[in-house]
Amino acid sequence: MIRCYSVVVPTTPKRRFCLWIPLLLVWVLLLPLVLLLAPLVFVACLAVGVDPLRGVAAYWQLFNALRGLQLEVDDPGGQIRIT
């Protein structure tokens, strides 16, 4: 199942600009960055004295807790809604 998130940016009161972002595409684009940063995170955990596996587990729990998050930002000059 591919999840899509929508970013709605109203341009005028009558028109809306809607952009669909497939989550799979975001993961594919972020994968090289994650693979490059993994050794640095491992070294940083060892330097601070944190078990790297527990650190990764904590971040995994944090990202799983963000499931279903809805973010709304209101600005007097405009409005952007990410769902």
Backbone as CSV, one residue per row, in Angstrom:
resi,resn,N_x,N_y,N_z,CA_x,CA_y,CA_z,C_x,C_y,C_z
1,MET,0.837,-1.182,0.000,0.000,0.000,0.000,0.882,1.245,0.000
2,ILE,0.656,2.113,-0.934,1.420,3.353,-1.036,0.608,4.471,-0.398
3,ARG,1.209,5.127,0.579,0.551,6.252,1.223,0.947,7.526,0.521
4,CYS,0.010,8.419,0.378,0.271,9.728,-0.210,-0.142,10.805,0.784
5,TYR,0.654,11.817,0.862,0.335,12.959,1.692,0.055,14.134,0.764
6,SER,-0.857,14.967,1.167,-1.171,16.111,0.328,-0.699,17.391,0.996
7,VAL,-0.187,18.270,0.194,0.210,19.595,0.636,-0.678,20.571,-0.118
8,VAL,-1.510,21.309,0.609,-2.461,22.231,-0.008,-1.996,23.651,0.262
9,VAL,-1.782,24.403,-0.802,-1.387,25.803,-0.693,-2.384,26.620,-1.493
10,PRO,-3.319,27.296,-0.816,-4.281,28.100,-1.570,-3.587,29.290,-2.226
11,THR,-3.817,29.465,-3.521,-3.214,30.589,-4.227,-4.135,31.803,-4.214
12,THR,-5.397,31.589,-4.407,-6.402,32.637,-4.318,-7.616,32.031,-3.618
13,PRO,-8.564,32.838,-3.209,-9.735,32.258,-2.559,-10.507,31.272,-3.438
14,LYS,-10.415,31.382,-4.755,-11.188,30.511,-5.633,-10.388,29.299,-6.117
15,ARG,-9.059,29.416,-6.163,-8.230,28.340,-6.700,-7.383,27.731,-5.595
16,ARG,-7.126,26.396,-5.717,-6.244,25.723,-4.779,-5.179,24.970,-5.570
17,PHE,-3.981,24.968,-5.043,-2.888,24.207,-5.620,-2.635,23.016,-4.710
18,CYS,-2.792,21.801,-5.226,-2.653,20.592,-4.430,-1.539,19.733,-5.015
19,LEU,-0.614,19.302,-4.185,0.515,18.497,-4.612,0.504,17.197,-3.824
20,TRP,0.438,16.059,-4.526,0.453,14.755,-3.871,1.880,14.233,-3.827
21,ILE,2.317,13.811,-2.654,3.668,13.299,-2.475,3.567,11.822,-2.073
22,PRO,3.923,10.903,-2.967,3.886,9.489,-2.588,4.976,9.184,-1.557
23,LEU,4.587,8.520,-0.489,5.523,8.227,0.587,6.651,7.304,0.120
24,LEU,6.365,6.381,-0.794,7.398,5.488,-1.296,8.508,6.272,-1.993
25,LEU,8.151,7.295,-2.746,9.150,8.123,-3.417,10.029,8.845,-2.398
26,VAL,9.438,9.321,-1.321,10.210,10.000,-0.272,11.206,9.029,0.354
27,TRP,10.769,7.797,0.646,11.663,6.802,1.241,12.809,6.465,0.297
28,VAL,12.530,6.317,-0.993,13.580,5.989,-1.963,14.595,7.124,-2.048
29,LEU,14.140,8.358,-1.973,15.058,9.493,-2.034,15.884,9.643,-0.763
30,LEU,15.323,9.255,0.380,16.040,9.390,1.647,16.969,8.217,1.953
31,LEU,16.796,7.089,1.281,17.597,5.903,1.577,19.107,6.137,1.421
32,PRO,19.601,6.768,0.353,21.056,6.999,0.270,21.570,7.890,1.403
33,LEU,20.804,8.873,1.784,21.220,9.744,2.884,21.307,8.972,4.194
34,VAL,20.340,8.111,4.440,20.343,7.303,5.662,21.540,6.367,5.677
35,LEU,21.839,5.753,4.547,22.979,4.834,4.488,24.311,5.559,4.685
36,LEU,24.402,6.792,4.206,25.633,7.555,4.397,25.795,8.045,5.835
37,LEU,24.698,8.355,6.490,24.767,8.890,7.853,24.812,7.816,8.930
38,ALA,24.506,6.571,8.596,24.460,5.499,9.596,25.791,5.319,10.334
39,PRO,26.935,5.284,9.644,28.198,5.155,10.401,28.469,6.342,11.322
40,LEU,28.081,7.544,10.878,28.293,8.718,11.740,27.439,8.653,12.998
41,VAL,26.230,8.175,12.865,25.347,8.026,14.027,25.924,6.985,14.975
42,PHE,26.434,5.897,14.426,27.038,4.845,15.240,28.216,5.390,16.039
43,VAL,29.105,6.139,15.380,30.270,6.719,16.061,29.831,7.747,17.103
44,ALA,28.828,8.559,16.781,28.345,9.565,17.735,27.748,8.893,18.972
45,CYS,27.017,7.815,18.778,26.460,7.088,19.934,27.572,6.543,20.814
46,LEU,28.604,5.986,20.204,29.721,5.457,20.990,30.481,6.579,21.702
47,ALA,30.611,7.735,21.055,31.326,8.855,21.661,30.578,9.405,22.872
48,VAL,29.252,9.399,22.813,28.450,9.932,23.921,28.254,8.882,25.013
49,GLY,28.423,7.623,24.653,28.262,6.563,25.640,26.882,5.920,25.621
50,VAL,26.197,6.013,24.489,24.869,5.411,24.336,25.009,4.167,23.470
51,ASP,24.335,3.086,23.866,24.337,1.880,23.051,23.663,2.195,21.716
52,PRO,24.351,1.980,20.567,23.773,2.337,19.267,22.456,1.623,18.972
53,LEU,22.303,0.387,19.385,21.053,-0.323,19.133,19.890,0.281,19.920
54,ARG,20.157,0.714,21.147,19.102,1.368,21.925,18.762,2.739,21.343
55,GLY,19.767,3.433,20.809,19.512,4.726,20.172,18.653,4.582,18.933
56,VAL,18.956,3.588,18.102,18.153,3.343,16.898,16.742,2.926,17.291
57,ALA,16.625,2.091,18.333,15.294,1.660,18.798,14.476,2.851,19.293
58,ALA,15.124,3.796,19.970,14.407,4.978,20.456,13.899,5.825,19.301
59,TYR,14.723,6.011,18.252,14.275,6.777,17.086,13.165,6.051,16.339
60,TRP,13.252,4.728,16.259,12.208,3.948,15.606,10.871,4.120,16.338
61,GLN,10.903,4.088,17.664,9.687,4.295,18.453,9.148,5.705,18.252
62,LEU,10.034,6.674,18.155,9.606,8.053,17.936,8.897,8.198,16.594
63,PHE,9.466,7.644,15.530,8.847,7.749,14.214,7.543,6.977,14.135
64,ASN,7.443,5.849,14.826,6.187,5.108,14.857,5.108,5.863,15.621
65,ALA,5.508,6.657,16.606,4.537,7.433,17.367,3.973,8.598,16.557
66,LEU,4.662,9.003,15.485,4.211,10.120,14.661,3.161,9.717,13.637
67,ARG,2.838,8.416,13.571,1.846,7.946,12.596,0.499,8.613,12.881
68,GLY,-0.130,9.117,11.862,-1.436,9.744,12.016,-1.364,11.210,12.421
69,LEU,-0.165,11.760,12.489,-0.007,13.166,12.865,-0.561,14.069,11.772
70,GLN,-1.348,15.041,12.166,-1.846,16.046,11.236,-1.317,17.402,11.680
71,LEU,-0.763,18.129,10.731,-0.134,19.404,11.009,-0.855,20.490,10.244
72,GLU,-1.298,21.509,10.951,-1.930,22.656,10.301,-1.196,23.918,10.732
73,VAL,-0.849,24.725,9.750,-0.152,25.978,10.006,-1.012,27.102,9.446
74,ASP,-1.376,28.028,10.284,-2.147,29.194,9.845,-1.273,30.441,9.959
75,ASP,-1.293,31.212,8.920,-0.539,32.442,8.860,-1.483,33.527,8.360
76,PRO,-1.427,34.735,8.909,-2.322,35.782,8.421,-2.190,36.034,6.927
77,GLY,-1.012,35.832,6.369,-0.799,36.072,4.951,-1.194,34.891,4.067
78,GLY,-1.361,33.742,4.629,-1.696,32.560,3.838,-1.934,31.376,4.743
79,GLN,-2.262,30.251,4.143,-2.546,29.059,4.936,-1.974,27.840,4.203
80,ILE,-1.290,27.001,4.971,-0.748,25.757,4.429,-1.216,24.628,5.335
81,ARG,-1.768,23.579,4.731,-2.243,22.441,5.506,-1.555,21.181,4.974
82,ILE,-0.934,20.409,5.869,-0.296,19.138,5.508,-1.037,18.039,6.236
83,THR,-1.628,17.110,5.479,-2.354,16.000,6.109,-1.852,14.693,5.552
